[in-house]
Amino acid sequence: MQCFKRVAMPKIPKLFADLVATVNKKAVVTSIHYYHPQFKKIVFQGDDLKGLKCNPGAQIEPRVSDTDFRHYNPSAFDSSTGTCEMLIYLHNKGAGSRWAENIRPGEPVYLMGPANKISLNTTAPKVVLL
């Protein structure tokens, strides 16, 4: 029994994606680690990321193809060094998964964000993000 209907991720025209790319931040993949064949950590660094505010639960949107951007939540972000880390599940079902599977150290990453859309209670002793 299927509980959820699979919905195609939106695409944007390449011309528009190229226009958006002119304001994207640039970083370079510095390391990759596989925790499992389908669970990959990607670390990238760039001067464009230095000084940015990235709250827990924030989203970044790397450009994963000529017409696709994907939303990811950084698992770590250091604004002093411009370093960002993402943990990605490789499900082999879309542009984001293909991008994450094929990217290698030394390759550029173009992204939008971070978008800090969640306000956390800073007085809470613990916060869990799922």
CORWO-V888427 format. One record per backbone hydrogen bond with DSSP energy under -1.0 kcal/mol. NH is the residue of the N-H (numbers start at 1). CO is the residue of the C=O. E is the energy in kcal/mol with one decimal. If there is no record, write none. Layout:
# CORWO-V888427
NH|CO|E ; NH|CO|E
This chain:
# CORWO-V888427
12|67|-2.3 ; 17|13|-2.5 ; 18|14|-3.0 ; 19|15|-1.7 ; 20|16|-2.8 ; 21|17|-2.1 ; 22|19|-1.1 ; 23|20|-1.8 ; 25|111|-3.1 ; 27|109|-2.3 ; 28|45|-2.6 ; 29|107|-2.8 ; 30|43|-2.8 ; 31|43|-1.6 ; 33|41|-2.2 ; 35|39|-2.5 ; 36|39|-1.4 ; 39|36|-2.1 ; 40|88|-2.6 ; 41|33|-3.5 ; 42|86|-2.7 ; 43|31|-2.7 ; 44|84|-2.7 ; 45|28|-2.3 ; 46|82|-2.0 ; 49|46|-1.6 ; 50|47|-1.1 ; 51|79|-2.4 ; 52|49|-1.5 ; 58|55|-2.2 ; 59|115|-2.1 ; 60|72|-2.8 ; 61|112|-2.7 ; 63|110|-3.1 ; 64|68|-2.0 ; 65|68|-1.4 ; 70|62|-1.8 ; 72|60|-2.6 ; 75|85|-2.6 ; 76|85|-1.3 ; 78|83|-3.1 ; 82|78|-1.5 ; 83|78|-2.0 ; 84|44|-3.0 ; 85|76|-2.7 ; 86|42|-2.4 ; 88|40|-3.0 ; 90|38|-2.9 ; 91|89|-1.0 ; 98|94|-2.4 ; 99|95|-2.5 ; 100|96|-2.6 ; 101|97|-2.3 ; 102|98|-1.9 ; 103|99|-1.8 ; 106|29|-3.2 ; 107|104|-1.9 ; 109|27|-2.9 ; 111|25|-2.5 ; 112|61|-1.9 ; 115|59|-3.0 ; 117|115|-1.3 ; 124|121|-1.3
